[in-house]
C-alpha cells in the first residue's frame, strides 16, 4: 500500500485584500500561497460578496429618492455634495439613474463626474460599491469612463463621502440628453445607446406635494409608486386600516393594488386611470399622507376586516432587492 506523501502547509503571505487582484476561481491565488484562488483569498471575497446590506442608502438624505432612482425612474439626475471639498479640476459630481453603455461612471472632458446608479454591483453593499466608483471617478482622466470592479471590503461607503446635511432633490428628465453636452459631437456608440434609452423611457414625474412619490404613464393605465420610510409592519397595518375603511384610494377610479420591497423600504403602488395625470394626483396624495399619518398613530388591534385587508396587501407583495 503506497504511503501518503507528507503534506506541508505553506504559510499564507500576509497581504491585505486590497492588494489581491481577482482571478479565476481555479487559478493559483496571486498571494503566492500555492492554493487555488477559491480556496484562499477568493473564499473571503466570496463571503463578502454575499453579505447583503438590506438598506444601503439608510442615513443618507432622501433615502426614498435614492431607492426610486435605483429602481423606478428611467432618467433623473441630482447633484451630489461631498463632505470634503472637490478637487480643483472637478467642477461637479452628478448622480444619474443610468449612463451610456451602462458605464458605472464617467469623467467628462471638462472634469465633471457622472455616477450611474442603475448598475450591477459585485458585492452585497451597494453603498460601498458606489463610493468606490465615485473615488475612482474623481481620479480618472478627463474624457474617460470608469469600469466596474469589486470594491475593497474595508472601503468607505457613500455615508462616509457625502455631506449628510445637503439636500437630495432629483430632477426627472424626459430623456437621456443629459448624457452629452452636445449630441452632435458624440460618438456613434453613445448616440445609438442614447436612441435606445430614449425609446424605452416611460414618462415619469416626481410629485412635489409628498416625498419620494413618482407618477408614471403606461399605454393602458397610469401608476403612482411611492417609496415610504416607515417600518414595514406598521405601514402594512396602517394601509390595512385605510383599505378596510375604503380610504386607501387617491380619487375616483384609482386603486391601491399592492406594494413591493426595494432596498429595505416598502413601495405601495396605485393604479390610476389613463387620463389621471401627475398634476391630478398631487392633492389626493397630500390628503392620503394625512390619512396615513393618522392610521400609523392608531394603536388599537386590527379588526377582522382590517386583518383580511392586511392579508390581501401582504399577498400582493414582491421584493426587488
N, C-alpha and C positions, 0 to 999 in steps of 0.2 A: 504494500500500500504506500503510495507516494506520500512523502511528508509535505505538509503545507509550508509554503515559502513564508518565512517570517516577514511580517509587515511592519514597516516603520511609519510613524505618524509625523509627517512634515509639520514643522511649526508654521502656523499661518502668519504671514507678514502683517505687521500692524499698520494698516493703511486705512484711511477714512473712506466712507462710502463715496464721498465726493470725488476721490481720486481713482475710483474703479470705473472704467468705461463699461457700457452694456454690450455684451457679446451674445452669441447664440448659446442656448441652454446647455448643449453638449460640447461646446468648445472649452478648452482649458481656461480657467479663471485668470484674468490679467494680473491678479495679485501675486502670481508665482507660487501658489500653494501646491500645484500639481493636481488639484481636483478639477472636475468639470465645474463650469460656472454655476449650474443649477444647484450643485451641492455645496457651494462655497458662498461667495458674496451674492450670487443670484437668489439664494434662499431668503436672505434678509430683504433684498429688493422686492421679491415676490410678495413677502409678508406685508411690506409697507404699501404695496400697490393694492392690496385687498382690504385694508382698513378704511372703511368708508366714513367720511365726515358728513353726517346727515344734514347739517345746516352750515354749509361752507361760508355763507355770507352773514352769519349771525354776528352782531356787533358793528356792522357797517351801516352808515346812514342809508336809508332807502332799501332795506333788505328785500322788501316785497318787489321793488322795481328791478333789483338785481335778478331775482328769480324770473320775473316777467321777461326781461331782456334775454335771459338764457333760454327760456322755454316757449314763450308765447309770441314775441314781437319779431316780425321779419326784419325791419330796417329801423334802427334807432341808434343814437349816439348820446354820450354825455361826457363832458369834460371832467377829468379827474384832478383832484388837488392832492398832491403828495405831502406827507408830513415834513419832509425835508425839501429845501429849495431845489428846483430843477437845475440841471447843468446849463451853463450859459448857451450852449449850442442846441438846446431842446426847448423850443418856444412853447410847446403844449403837449399834453398827453390826453388822448381821447379814447374812451371805451366805445366799441361798436358791437352790434349784435353779431355781425359776420363780416369777413374781409374777402377780397377777391382771391380765387384759387384756394380758399379755405386756409389762408395763412394765419398762424397764431398771432402774429404781429407784423407791423410794417413801419420801418423808419423812412419817412418821406424825404424827398430831395431837400426840403427846407429844414430838415432836422426834427420836425414834429413826429410824434409817435401815435400810431393807432394800434389798439389791442382788440383782438377778436374774442368774443365771449362764447360763441356757439361752436366750440371746437372740442373734439375728443381729447381727453387727457389721460395720462398714463398711470396716475395714482388715484387714490380714493379721496384726496383732498383738493378739490377744485381751486380753493383759495390759494394754496401753496403753489400749484401749477401756474396759475395766472400771475402770481407775484414773481416767480422765476422768469416767466416770459417778459414781464414788464422790465425787470432789471436788465435782462439781456438786450431788450429793445433800446433802452437808454444808452447802451454802449455800442450798438450796431452802427455800421457805416451808413450815412445818409443814402437813400435810394435803394435800400435792400430789405427784403423780408426776413423775418425771424422764424426759424423752423422749430417744430416741437421737440421736446426731449423729456426724459424723466427728471423731475425736479429733485434736488437733494432732500433727503428726509429731514434734515435739520435746517432747511432754508426758511426764510421769512414767509409770512402769509400776507395777504392783502391788508389785513387788520394792522400789520406792523408797518406797512409802507404808506397807507393813505391817511389823510387828515380826517379824523373821526368827527370833527365839527363842521366840515364842509358840506354844503347841501348836495343832494344827489337828485338831479332833475332831468330825466331823459327827454330828448327831443325825438319824436317819431317822424320818420320820413316816408314819403310815398314810394320812393325807390332808393337805389343804392348809388346815386350820383355823388354822394359824399366820399366815395372811394378815391376819386381822382379830381384834382382841381380843374383840369382841362381834359374833357373826354375826347377831344380831337387829337390830343397828343399821346394818348395811352397806347399800350401795346395791343396787338390783335388778341392775345390770350386773355388779357384783362377785359378788353372790350366784349369778347364773347362771354366771359363769365358775368359781366355786368348785364348783358342782354338776357341771359338765362335767369339770373336772380330777379330782375325786374318782372319778367314774365310770370314767375312763381309767387311773387309777393301778394299777400292778402291785405286789402285795405284795413288799416288798424289805426285807432285813435286812443290816446291816453286821456282818461277823464280828468277834469280839473276839480270837481266837487268832492272827490274822495281820493284816498291814496291807493296806488298800485292796482287800479281797475282799468281794463282795456277792452274797448268795443272793437269788434271786427266784423267785416262783411263777407258773406259767402253767397254763392248763387241761390241757394234755397232759403236760407234764413240767416239772420244776424245773431251774434252772440255777445255776451258780456262775461269776461273771465277776470276774477277779482282775487288777487293774492292777499290773504289775510294773515295777520301776525299772531292770532290767538292760539292758545293750547288746543290741540285737536279735539279732545273730549268735550271741553267747554263749548267750543264752536259748534260741534255736532248737536249738543243739547240745545243750544240757542236756536240753531237753524230748525231743529225739530219742533220747538215751541212755536216758531213763526209759521212753519209749514202746516202744522196741525190746525192752526188758527186761520189759515187762508191768507196769511200776511207775508208770504215769502216771495211774492212776485214783484215786478218792477213796473207794473201798469198792465193795461188791458192787452191780452194776447201774449204776455210774457210768462215764462215758467222756469223755476229753479229745477234743473234736470239732474243735478249731481255735483260731484266735486272730484278733484284729483290731488294727489300729494306731489310736491316738487321741492326738492332741496329742504325738506323738513317743514314746509308750510303747506297749508291747505288752500286750494283754489276752487271756490264754488263757481259753477257755470250756469248761466241763464240762457235759454233760447229766447230770441226776440223776433218779432215779425220782420219780414224783409224791408218794410218801409220804416222801421224804427231805427233812426239814425243816432249817432253819438250824442248830438245835442238833445235829442228826445229823452235820453236815459240819464242825463246829468242830475236833474231834480229828483226823479224817482230813486236814484242811487243814494243821494244825500238823505232822503227820507228813510230809506231802508237802513242806512247806517245808524240812524237814531233808534229805529225799532230793534236793531240787532244789539245795540248797547243796553237797552232795557232787558232784552232776553238774556244777555250774558250776565246781568246783575241778579237775575232771579235765582233763588236758592231752594225753591220748593221741588219735591220729587216730580219727575215726569209723569203725566197722566198716561193711561193706556193708549189713548190716541196719539199722544206725543211719542211714546215708545215705538209705536208702529211707524210713525213718520221717520223716526231716527233710524229704524231698521231699514226702511226703504232708501234713505240717503246713504247709509253705510254700504248697502249692496251695490250702489252705483258709483263707488269709489274706485279709482285706479291710481297707481303710483308711477310717476315718470322717472323718479331718481331716488 
